[in-house]
């Protein structure tokens, strides 16, 4: 009797693995897919918050094909990524005083001196370790640090100190969006907070203290 009971238990367990469990997974996958109306509503909100998200990332986010995302964008009159970047870049762009554009790591797409600056860095082969395609940390630091220098409304600015945290690995092909915000500026010292994200997930945080030349600012 015990042997028969054992065989029966094994059979039921195998039946669960082969039949019941896959059915449950399929049900969960279906649950992840939203209705077209709700998907487009969330898609529009995501792109308003972060215009640099790629169609590929959105397709994974909503568990649909890239073609579906493109059709959604067309119906919502949302331009492709390249056009969205251009649209952000022309909104406001003060003249940077401390650096030439060639000295800044990444592409500055928005800046209000002594207030806020935004840049993007597309991670390429020259930015990563060849063994694992993880971005070398000094590139993320350089993007953040040069953005802090550019943010200062003065002819001369240098980094005095920084407190930085690398929170997640950044991989080959990622687009790093970095935002620098001026917290305080007085007595030739400026405090700036920097946040770097990939697909809206924070990968880097830093607090920078900057020295600037103009005592009256």
Secondary structure, 3 states (H helix, E strand, C coil): CHHHHHHHHHHHHHHHHHHHHHHHHHHHHHHHCCCHHHHHHHHHHHHHHCCCCCHHHHHHHHCCCHHHHHHHHHHHCCCCHHHHHHHHHCCCECCCCCCCHHHCCCEEEEEECCCEEEEEEECCHHHECCCCCEECHHHHHHHHHHHHHHHCCCCCEEEEEEEEEECCCCECCCEEEEEEEEEEEECCEEEEEEEEEECCEEEEEEEEEEEECCCCC
